[in-house]
Amino acid sequence: MKTKLMKSIAAVTATMAMSSAVQAADYTLRFAHFWPGVSPIHKEVFQGWADKIEAQSDGRIEVELYPGGTLSKPPAQYDAVTNRIADVTATVQGYTANRFPLSQIVELPGIVKTAEQGSCVIQGLYDEGLTTEEYDETHPVFLFTHGQGHIHTTDKEIREPSDLEGLRIRRPTQVVASLLEELGAAPVGMPAPESYQSMQRGVIDGVALPWEGVHSFRINELANHHTEIGLYSLAFVVTMNKQVYESMPADLQEVIDNNSGMEMAKAAGKVFDNVDALGRSDAVEAEHNIITLQNATENEAWKPVLNATIENYLQGLEDKGLPARDVYKRAVELSEQCSQS
C-alpha cells in the first residue's frame, strides 16, 4: 500500500514538473519604468503592452513590470537597458543630457498640442530616419510625448514671466531648464517622482509638469495655483535591449514588431490625454486657482523669450554639426499633419 502511494505521489510530481516546463516562458522581459504602479499610465499603457505581448506569443514571452523606479532609478533607466539590468524600459530621453538632442526638439514650445498628436510627431521623426541614430544602442519599440507642460505652484500665481523671478521650479530636462532660466526662474533638476517630497519640504516652489504628471504624482495635494501656458512637452521612449531582441526567433520578433511603432505611440498618447483631463478635473474639484493663457509661443508676454530660447537651442546643435533646423522644420510640419490625422 505504501509503495503504491509513493508511486502515485511520484507520478503526480512528475506530471506537475512536465506541465511547468511546458508552460515556462522562453523569454522573461524585465520592464522598468518610474510611474507609480497605481497610475493609469502603468495600467493602461505598459501593462496593456505586456498583456498583448504575452497573449500574442502564447506565453512564450513573459513580461515582468517594475514600476516606481524599483528596478532602476529614472535617470539610469536607459543605461539599465543597454547594460541588461532591465530588458525593456520607458523613460525620458532628456534625463540623460546631450544624448538625444534631435529627439528633444519636440520639447520646444509650439510643437506639441496634445499627447496623441505629439506622439505622432516624435514617432514620425523616428520612422523617417531623422532621429534613429540616437537609439543605436537599443531596439526602440515606440516613442511618445506627454501633453503640454504647464506651471504649478504652491503659493504664487503666475501670469507674466516676471512672476517667475527667483522661484525654484522643478524642471525635467536641460531644454526645459533653459526655458525657465530665460523666464527668470531658478530651475531645479529632478525626476517627476521626486517632485512631491521636494514641494512638501519647501525645496521647490513649484513644478513644470503636464496635468497627467500632476495627477500621477499627486501634485494637486500641494499646488494651489496652475498656469496653463503650454510651455513644453517631453520626449519618451519605450525601448528594448538590442541583444535580447536579436536573440529571439523571427516569430517572437514579429510579436514585438506588431506592438511597436505609430499605432502604439498614438495609443499611449491617448491615455496621457485622458489622464491630463483627470488631473485638471482634480484641480477644478478642489477649487484651485487655474489661469489659462494662450500657448506660450502665441502669447505676447511670453513669446519673445521663448522664441529666443528655441533659436539658441537649434543654433547650439547646428554648431555641433547636427541638422537641428531641418529636424525642427519637419517637426513643425508633422505637428500640423498629426493635428489633422
MIDOPA-577427 format. One line per field, with one value per atom (N, C-alpha, C): residue number from 1; x, z, y. Coordinates in steps of 0.05 Angstrom, whole numbers. Last residue first. Layout:
<pts>
num: (NUM;...);
px: (X;...);
pz: (Z;...);
py: (Y;...);
</pts>
This chain:
<pts>
num: (341;341;341;340;340;340;339;339;339;338;338;338;337;337;337;336;336;336;335;335;335;334;334;334;333;333;333;332;332;332;331;331;331;330;330;330;329;329;329;328;328;328;327;327;327;326;326;326;325;325;325;324;324;324;323;323;323;322;322;322;321;321;321;320;320;320;319;319;319;318;318;318;317;317;317;316;316;316;315;315;315;314;314;314;313;313;313;312;312;312;311;311;311;310;310;310;309;309;309;308;308;308;307;307;307;306;306;306;305;305;305;304;304;304;303;303;303;302;302;302;301;301;301;300;300;300;299;299;299;298;298;298;297;297;297;296;296;296;295;295;295;294;294;294;293;293;293;292;292;292;291;291;291;290;290;290;289;289;289;288;288;288;287;287;287;286;286;286;285;285;285;284;284;284;283;283;283;282;282;282;281;281;281;280;280;280;279;279;279;278;278;278;277;277;277;276;276;276;275;275;275;274;274;274;273;273;273;272;272;272;271;271;271;270;270;270;269;269;269;268;268;268;267;267;267;266;266;266;265;265;265;264;264;264;263;263;263;262;262;262;261;261;261;260;260;260;259;259;259;258;258;258;257;257;257;256;256;256;255;255;255;254;254;254;253;253;253;252;252;252;251;251;251;250;250;250;249;249;249;248;248;248;247;247;247;246;246;246;245;245;245;244;244;244;243;243;243;242;242;242;241;241;241;240;240;240;239;239;239;238;238;238;237;237;237;236;236;236;235;235;235;234;234;234;233;233;233;232;232;232;231;231;231;230;230;230;229;229;229;228;228;228;227;227;227;226;226;226;225;225;225;224;224;224;223;223;223;222;222;222;221;221;221;220;220;220;219;219;219;218;218;218;217;217;217;216;216;216;215;215;215;214;214;214;213;213;213;212;212;212;211;211;211;210;210;210;209;209;209;208;208;208;207;207;207;206;206;206;205;205;205;204;204;204;203;203;203;202;202;202;201;201;201;200;200;200;199;199;199;198;198;198;197;197;197;196;196;196;195;195;195;194;194;194;193;193;193;192;192;192;191;191;191;190;190;190;189;189;189;188;188;188;187;187;187;186;186;186;185;185;185;184;184;184;183;183;183;182;182;182;181;181;181;180;180;180;179;179;179;178;178;178;177;177;177;176;176;176;175;175;175;174;174;174;173;173;173;172;172;172;171;171;171;170;170;170;169;169;169;168;168;168;167;167;167;166;166;166;165;165;165;164;164;164;163;163;163;162;162;162;161;161;161;160;160;160;159;159;159;158;158;158;157;157;157;156;156;156;155;155;155;154;154;154;153;153;153;152;152;152;151;151;151;150;150;150;149;149;149;148;148;148;147;147;147;146;146;146;145;145;145;144;144;144;143;143;143;142;142;142;141;141;141;140;140;140;139;139;139;138;138;138;137;137;137;136;136;136;135;135;135;134;134;134;133;133;133;132;132;132;131;131;131;130;130;130;129;129;129;128;128;128;127;127;127;126;126;126;125;125;125;124;124;124;123;123;123;122;122;122;121;121;121;120;120;120;119;119;119;118;118;118;117;117;117;116;116;116;115;115;115;114;114;114;113;113;113;112;112;112;111;111;111;110;110;110;109;109;109;108;108;108;107;107;107;106;106;106;105;105;105;104;104;104;103;103;103;102;102;102;101;101;101;100;100;100;99;99;99;98;98;98;97;97;97;96;96;96;95;95;95;94;94;94;93;93;93;92;92;92;91;91;91;90;90;90;89;89;89;88;88;88;87;87;87;86;86;86;85;85;85;84;84;84;83;83;83;82;82;82;81;81;81;80;80;80;79;79;79;78;78;78;77;77;77;76;76;76;75;75;75;74;74;74;73;73;73;72;72;72;71;71;71;70;70;70;69;69;69;68;68;68;67;67;67;66;66;66;65;65;65;64;64;64;63;63;63;62;62;62;61;61;61;60;60;60;59;59;59;58;58;58;57;57;57;56;56;56;55;55;55;54;54;54;53;53;53;52;52;52;51;51;51;50;50;50;49;49;49;48;48;48;47;47;47;46;46;46;45;45;45;44;44;44;43;43;43;42;42;42;41;41;41;40;40;40;39;39;39;38;38;38;37;37;37;36;36;36;35;35;35;34;34;34;33;33;33;32;32;32;31;31;31;30;30;30;29;29;29;28;28;28;27;27;27;26;26;26;25;25;25;24;24;24;23;23;23;22;22;22;21;21;21;20;20;20;19;19;19;18;18;18;17;17;17;16;16;16;15;15;15;14;14;14;13;13;13;12;12;12;11;11;11;10;10;10;9;9;9;8;8;8;7;7;7;6;6;6;5;5;5;4;4;4;3;3;3;2;2;2;1;1;1);
px: (-95;-99;-116;-85;-108;-114;-40;-64;-89;-3;-13;-37;7;-4;-17;30;6;-8;74;56;29;102;88;68;123;105;89;154;133;113;191;174;150;216;200;181;243;224;205;275;255;234;309;291;269;334;318;299;359;338;321;396;374;352;437;417;392;499;474;453;546;544;519;546;558;556;517;545;560;466;478;509;458;460;473;455;474;479;411;438;460;370;375;403;374;377;384;366;391;396;313;335;362;286;284;308;297;307;307;270;299;311;218;229;260;214;213;224;216;235;237;172;199;221;124;135;164;101;120;136;68;85;107;39;57;76;33;27;48;49;30;23;81;93;74;45;68;79;-25;0;24;-57;-52;-27;-75;-64;-63;-112;-109;-100;-104;-101;-95;-137;-128;-128;-136;-134;-121;-181;-155;-157;-224;-227;-200;-222;-210;-212;-243;-259;-249;-199;-225;-242;-161;-156;-182;-186;-179;-176;-187;-213;-208;-133;-146;-172;-126;-110;-123;-161;-165;-151;-137;-164;-171;-90;-89;-116;-111;-102;-97;-122;-144;-136;-71;-91;-114;-48;-38;-58;-78;-80;-71;-59;-87;-92;-5;-12;-41;-12;-1;-8;-32;-48;-38;11;-13;-32;48;55;29;22;27;33;23;-2;0;79;60;34;117;112;89;93;113;103;72;63;83;96;67;56;147;143;114;137;146;140;122;103;111;168;144;123;201;208;183;176;174;182;190;162;157;247;232;203;273;267;248;318;291;288;363;366;339;348;361;364;328;310;322;376;353;334;407;416;393;379;382;389;329;357;360;282;289;318;239;260;269;198;198;218;212;216;212;191;194;200;197;200;204;150;173;173;138;129;154;121;139;124;81;109;127;25;36;66;-1;14;25;-37;-37;-25;-18;-17;-15;-45;-38;-40;-40;-41;-31;-31;-57;-62;0;0;-29;-12;6;5;-45;-47;-31;-30;-54;-58;9;18;-6;9;-7;1;30;48;36;-13;2;19;-31;-48;-32;14;1;-17;21;40;30;-25;-21;-2;-15;-36;-34;58;31;11;102;91;65;144;136;127;128;137;128;150;131;143;188;163;142;227;219;193;232;256;251;189;195;221;172;193;201;135;126;146;167;148;139;196;210;192;155;170;185;139;120;135;183;171;154;204;215;201;181;173;184;207;180;173;276;255;228;303;296;275;334;331;324;305;317;312;312;304;319;288;312;305;263;260;287;267;274;272;262;238;243;310;305;280;301;322;317;262;255;276;290;266;260;331;338;314;300;316;323;283;263;277;333;318;298;346;362;348;285;308;323;247;253;279;247;248;257;215;225;225;234;215;228;238;251;230;235;221;236;260;272;258;204;230;239;154;172;198;131;121;139;152;164;154;117;144;157;51;72;99;24;10;30;21;39;22;13;2;20;44;44;32;45;36;32;58;45;31;45;60;43;58;41;56;56;70;50;55;47;63;63;72;65;17;31;38;26;13;29;84;61;48;101;104;80;138;113;120;158;164;138;170;155;163;219;193;173;287;263;238;339;318;292;402;379;360;441;449;427;418;433;440;388;380;395;405;407;400;392;419;422;338;344;372;318;329;339;301;314;327;273;302;316;219;231;261;210;203;215;224;240;235;184;212;230;139;143;172;144;147;151;136;162;166;82;105;131;51;52;76;58;68;70;29;58;71;-23;-12;19;-28;-32;-19;-20;-2;-4;-27;-37;-17;13;-13;-27;80;60;35;105;103;81;108;94;90;173;146;134;209;208;179;210;205;200;225;196;190;280;268;238;297;287;277;319;293;280;367;348;320;394;388;367;404;383;375;446;446;426;445;462;463;427;432;451;381;410;417;330;342;372;311;325;336;281;307;324;250;252;280;225;240;240;214;200;213;251;246;228;272;255;253;308;306;291;356;328;329;409;397;367;434;418;410;455;472;458;414;438;456;378;372;397;404;397;390;407;431;425;354;363;388;353;337;345;376;393;378;338;360;377;301;294;318;331;322;319;307;327;316;267;290;313;233;241;265;207;236;247;152;162;192;148;141;155;165;177;171;136;136;147;154;153;156;127;136;132;144;132;144;134;146;130;101;130;146;47;61;90;33;23;39;44;66;58;-2;4;28;0;-22;-14;47;44;23;36;59;56;-11;-11;12;10;-12;-13;46;55;35;11;30;40;-17;-31;-13;24;11;-4;32;54;43;-21;0;19;-53;-64;-43;-20;-40;-49;16;25;5;-22;-1;11;-55;-66;-44;-18;-25;-37;1;-28;-37;55;41;11;82;71;55;135;108;98;184;183;155;203;194;190;225;228;217;214;206;206;243;240;237;220;229;223;236;224;236;225;238;222;196;222;239;159;164;193;130;150;156;95;84;105;127;114;105;144;164;151;97;110;130;87;68;81;129;127;109;115;140;140;67;67;93;86;67;66;118;130;112;79;101;113;48;36;57;87;75;63;97;119;108;48;58;80;46;26;35;89;90;70;70;94;96;26;22;46;51;32;28;79;94;76;38;56;71;17;0;17);
pz: (-766;-770;-749;-755;-772;-776;-725;-713;-729;-759;-738;-724;-791;-802;-781;-753;-767;-778;-737;-717;-730;-784;-773;-752;-788;-809;-798;-742;-744;-766;-756;-732;-733;-799;-804;-780;-772;-794;-798;-738;-727;-748;-775;-758;-746;-797;-814;-798;-752;-765;-783;-738;-720;-734;-756;-773;-758;-722;-724;-740;-711;-736;-739;-668;-664;-689;-687;-682;-677;-685;-711;-708;-630;-643;-670;-623;-608;-620;-654;-662;-648;-623;-650;-659;-576;-575;-603;-594;-580;-580;-613;-631;-619;-565;-587;-606;-537;-527;-549;-568;-565;-556;-560;-587;-586;-505;-514;-542;-506;-490;-500;-539;-545;-531;-513;-539;-544;-467;-465;-491;-482;-459;-458;-526;-530;-507;-542;-522;-523;-574;-586;-566;-545;-569;-582;-504;-498;-522;-515;-517;-517;-469;-496;-495;-403;-422;-449;-347;-374;-393;-283;-301;-328;-227;-254;-272;-162;-180;-206;-141;-143;-162;-125;-127;-126;-130;-106;-104;-181;-159;-132;-210;-211;-187;-199;-191;-190;-223;-195;-184;-276;-262;-232;-289;-289;-273;-285;-268;-266;-324;-296;-278;-370;-363;-334;-370;-368;-359;-380;-352;-348;-434;-415;-386;-454;-456;-437;-443;-429;-431;-478;-449;-434;-526;-520;-490;-526;-524;-516;-534;-508;-504;-586;-564;-537;-613;-611;-589;-606;-598;-594;-630;-601;-591;-683;-671;-640;-695;-693;-679;-657;-677;-673;-637;-638;-657;-640;-618;-615;-680;-683;-661;-659;-681;-684;-622;-612;-634;-659;-637;-626;-688;-701;-681;-652;-661;-673;-654;-630;-635;-705;-698;-673;-705;-722;-713;-637;-664;-679;-604;-607;-635;-604;-597;-601;-614;-636;-630;-563;-586;-608;-533;-526;-550;-558;-559;-552;-545;-573;-575;-498;-502;-529;-518;-510;-514;-500;-516;-502;-505;-495;-512;-492;-509;-492;-494;-480;-501;-489;-505;-487;-465;-460;-480;-478;-475;-470;-456;-467;-468;-442;-442;-457;-437;-459;-464;-397;-416;-439;-343;-368;-389;-279;-302;-327;-216;-241;-264;-147;-170;-194;-108;-108;-133;-95;-112;-113;-63;-53;-69;-87;-58;-47;-140;-132;-102;-144;-140;-132;-152;-130;-124;-197;-174;-152;-233;-227;-202;-235;-225;-216;-255;-231;-218;-302;-280;-254;-330;-325;-302;-337;-318;-311;-340;-352;-331;-303;-308;-325;-264;-292;-299;-198;-217;-245;-140;-160;-179;-104;-102;-121;-67;-92;-87;-14;-30;-56;19;12;-3;27;44;39;-15;13;33;-59;-54;-25;-52;-53;-49;-55;-30;-29;-109;-86;-60;-143;-141;-115;-154;-131;-125;-201;-176;-151;-242;-233;-206;-227;-240;-227;-227;-213;-229;-223;-237;-219;-219;-202;-215;-242;-247;-229;-224;-216;-219;-275;-254;-247;-320;-294;-271;-370;-359;-331;-378;-394;-383;-343;-337;-352;-371;-345;-337;-417;-419;-393;-394;-409;-412;-372;-354;-368;-417;-401;-382;-432;-451;-435;-390;-394;-413;-356;-373;-377;-315;-322;-337;-259;-288;-294;-208;-217;-247;-190;-205;-214;-148;-153;-165;-170;-160;-167;-194;-169;-158;-228;-220;-193;-247;-242;-229;-260;-235;-228;-309;-285;-259;-345;-340;-315;-314;-331;-326;-280;-303;-324;-227;-249;-273;-156;-183;-204;-103;-120;-147;-74;-61;-80;-108;-82;-73;-179;-156;-130;-242;-219;-194;-311;-286;-263;-362;-350;-325;-423;-396;-386;-463;-458;-428;-457;-468;-460;-472;-456;-469;-529;-512;-493;-553;-547;-532;-590;-577;-573;-584;-594;-578;-585;-590;-600;-603;-596;-603;-580;-600;-592;-571;-562;-586;-593;-572;-564;-629;-640;-619;-624;-609;-618;-657;-628;-611;-708;-699;-669;-716;-710;-699;-729;-702;-696;-781;-773;-746;-803;-801;-792;-801;-825;-824;-751;-773;-799;-719;-718;-743;-734;-738;-737;-717;-745;-751;-662;-676;-706;-654;-647;-660;-675;-685;-680;-645;-674;-686;-597;-600;-630;-605;-601;-605;-609;-632;-630;-557;-581;-605;-526;-524;-548;-562;-545;-544;-583;-575;-556;-594;-583;-573;-612;-628;-619;-576;-601;-618;-545;-545;-574;-548;-552;-554;-549;-523;-526;-598;-593;-566;-593;-607;-602;-573;-554;-567;-617;-607;-589;-618;-640;-632;-570;-576;-598;-533;-553;-562;-500;-513;-536;-469;-493;-508;-407;-423;-446;-392;-397;-417;-391;-365;-368;-443;-432;-404;-451;-464;-451;-401;-413;-425;-411;-397;-413;-402;-412;-397;-421;-404;-418;-417;-430;-411;-386;-414;-430;-339;-348;-377;-342;-316;-319;-392;-386;-356;-408;-392;-382;-435;-450;-435;-392;-414;-430;-359;-348;-370;-391;-387;-375;-382;-409;-408;-326;-338;-366;-294;-302;-319;-277;-294;-306;-246;-272;-288;-221;-217;-244;-228;-235;-232;-202;-213;-220;-183;-165;-175;-207;-204;-187;-212;-190;-186;-236;-235;-213;-270;-246;-246;-297;-295;-268;-339;-310;-308;-388;-382;-353;-427;-402;-397;-486;-474;-449;-491;-495;-486;-490;-465;-467;-542;-530;-505;-560;-561;-549;-549;-577;-581;-492;-506;-534;-482;-471;-486;-510;-517;-507;-484;-512;-520;-433;-436;-466;-443;-433;-438;-457;-477;-468;-409;-433;-454;-376;-370;-395;-403;-401;-394;-407;-428;-426;-362;-389;-411;-316;-320;-349;-320;-315;-324;-328;-348;-345;-283;-308;-329;-225;-244;-269;-188;-188;-210;-193;-202;-202;-218;-196;-208;-267;-259;-236;-285;-260;-251;-306;-311;-284;-335;-314;-323;-347;-357;-334;-365;-342;-352;-398;-402;-377;-410;-390;-392;-458;-452;-430;-455;-468;-461;-396;-419;-429;-380;-375;-400;-393;-391;-387;-394;-418;-417;-341;-362;-388;-316;-311;-332;-334;-341;-337;-311;-340;-349;-257;-267;-297;-255;-250;-260;-267;-285;-281;-222;-249;-269;-182;-182;-209;-197;-197;-198;-190;-217;-218;-136;-155;-182;-115;-110;-130;-134;-143;-139;-107;-136;-147;-54;-62;-92;-57;-51;-60;-67;-87;-83;-19;-44;-66;18;20;-6;0;0;0);
py: (1286;1257;1244;1338;1333;1303;1338;1351;1344;1318;1300;1312;1363;1339;1321;1398;1406;1381;1368;1378;1385;1361;1338;1347;1414;1403;1380;1415;1434;1425;1374;1371;1390;1397;1374;1369;1439;1445;1422;1408;1426;1433;1383;1367;1384;1428;1410;1393;1448;1464;1447;1408;1415;1430;1369;1382;1391;1383;1368;1383;1409;1394;1378;1442;1416;1398;1484;1489;1463;1461;1466;1470;1464;1438;1441;1519;1504;1476;1532;1541;1526;1509;1500;1508;1540;1511;1500;1592;1585;1555;1589;1595;1587;1578;1560;1564;1626;1600;1579;1663;1665;1639;1646;1644;1646;1659;1631;1628;1715;1700;1671;1730;1738;1721;1704;1697;1705;1725;1702;1697;1765;1770;1749;1745;1768;1772;1678;1698;1721;1638;1657;1680;1605;1618;1637;1587;1604;1619;1593;1577;1596;1638;1628;1610;1615;1634;1622;1605;1595;1617;1588;1611;1600;1566;1558;1582;1553;1576;1567;1500;1513;1537;1468;1497;1511;1414;1425;1455;1409;1400;1411;1429;1443;1435;1389;1417;1433;1345;1344;1372;1361;1359;1357;1356;1383;1382;1301;1320;1347;1282;1275;1295;1302;1311;1305;1273;1303;1313;1223;1229;1259;1229;1223;1229;1237;1258;1254;1188;1212;1234;1156;1152;1176;1177;1180;1175;1161;1189;1194;1106;1116;1145;1108;1096;1106;1129;1145;1134;1086;1113;1130;1042;1042;1070;1061;1054;1054;1069;1091;1084;1018;1039;1057;953;974;996;903;920;943;876;881;899;868;887;895;827;853;874;788;795;823;783;793;802;758;786;799;709;726;754;692;694;711;691;710;714;685;675;694;732;719;707;761;733;718;813;799;769;827;826;809;824;807;804;863;835;816;910;901;872;920;912;900;970;943;937;1025;1012;987;1078;1050;1035;1145;1122;1097;1214;1189;1167;1284;1261;1236;1333;1315;1292;1403;1375;1358;1470;1449;1423;1507;1515;1496;1518;1502;1507;1544;1561;1545;1548;1533;1550;1549;1566;1549;1540;1526;1545;1535;1553;1538;1498;1511;1529;1437;1461;1472;1392;1413;1439;1356;1358;1381;1357;1373;1374;1319;1346;1364;1263;1275;1304;1240;1243;1260;1238;1213;1216;1292;1270;1247;1318;1328;1307;1290;1287;1297;1309;1280;1276;1362;1354;1325;1367;1366;1359;1411;1385;1387;1444;1444;1415;1465;1445;1453;1504;1494;1475;1514;1530;1520;1465;1479;1493;1452;1453;1468;1443;1470;1474;1392;1402;1431;1387;1384;1395;1389;1411;1410;1341;1367;1390;1303;1306;1333;1311;1314;1320;1301;1328;1331;1252;1266;1293;1234;1222;1236;1267;1273;1260;1282;1266;1272;1349;1324;1309;1412;1387;1364;1473;1452;1426;1540;1512;1493;1597;1582;1552;1642;1623;1611;1674;1686;1667;1655;1668;1679;1630;1654;1670;1587;1606;1632;1558;1570;1592;1542;1558;1573;1511;1535;1554;1469;1487;1513;1444;1459;1478;1423;1440;1457;1390;1414;1433;1368;1365;1391;1380;1352;1349;1424;1420;1392;1459;1433;1433;1524;1507;1482;1574;1548;1529;1641;1618;1592;1685;1674;1650;1704;1713;1701;1693;1670;1678;1741;1727;1703;1754;1767;1754;1728;1717;1729;1729;1741;1728;1695;1706;1717;1652;1660;1670;1657;1652;1665;1623;1647;1640;1575;1599;1623;1530;1527;1552;1518;1530;1528;1496;1491;1500;1504;1512;1510;1451;1477;1482;1417;1421;1450;1381;1406;1409;1309;1333;1358;1268;1275;1300;1226;1250;1252;1169;1184;1209;1111;1136;1151;1039;1063;1087;1009;997;1018;1009;1023;1009;975;970;984;1010;994;989;1041;1022;1004;1078;1055;1034;1123;1099;1074;1163;1168;1143;1148;1143;1148;1166;1138;1133;1215;1212;1184;1211;1236;1234;1168;1166;1191;1167;1179;1179;1147;1130;1141;1192;1168;1151;1228;1236;1211;1198;1204;1212;1199;1173;1177;1254;1242;1215;1260;1276;1262;1225;1222;1237;1250;1223;1216;1297;1298;1271;1276;1290;1291;1255;1237;1250;1301;1278;1260;1363;1342;1319;1397;1407;1388;1411;1391;1406;1459;1435;1416;1501;1505;1480;1495;1506;1507;1432;1461;1471;1378;1391;1421;1361;1362;1374;1360;1383;1384;1312;1332;1358;1286;1278;1299;1313;1317;1308;1297;1325;1330;1253;1252;1280;1267;1240;1239;1312;1312;1285;1279;1304;1299;1238;1235;1257;1256;1250;1245;1261;1283;1279;1214;1217;1239;1179;1206;1208;1111;1132;1158;1046;1070;1093;987;1010;1030;919;940;963;893;885;905;917;914;905;907;907;904;912;888;885;959;942;916;983;977;958;988;970;964;1024;998;978;1069;1053;1025;1085;1078;1061;1093;1072;1065;1131;1109;1088;1168;1177;1155;1132;1144;1154;1070;1098;1112;1005;1024;1052;977;962;980;1017;996;979;1060;1061;1039;1049;1065;1066;980;1008;1023;930;941;971;871;901;910;820;828;858;782;809;815;726;736;764;691;715;723;649;644;668;657;653;648;669;644;637;718;699;672;745;740;721;748;734;727;778;751;736;826;810;781;844;837;819;853;833;825;895;869;847;936;926;898;942;935;924;958;932;923;1008;988;960;1034;1034;1010;1021;1021;1020;1021;1001;999;1065;1038;1017;1106;1102;1074;1105;1095;1091;1083;1104;1091;1047;1053;1072;1047;1023;1027;1109;1092;1069;1109;1116;1099;1090;1105;1114;1022;1050;1064;962;982;1009;896;922;943;839;856;885;784;812;828;720;737;765;670;695;710;624;623;647;606;624;620;543;563;580;503;529;551;457;465;494;457;460;469;447;472;478;395;416;444;367;369;391;374;385;388;346;375;388;295;307;338;285;286;300;285;305;308;241;268;289;201;205;233;204;209;215;189;216;223;137;156;184;114;115;135;119;133;135;84;112;129;35;46;76;29;31;43;24;47;51;-24;0;25);
</pts>
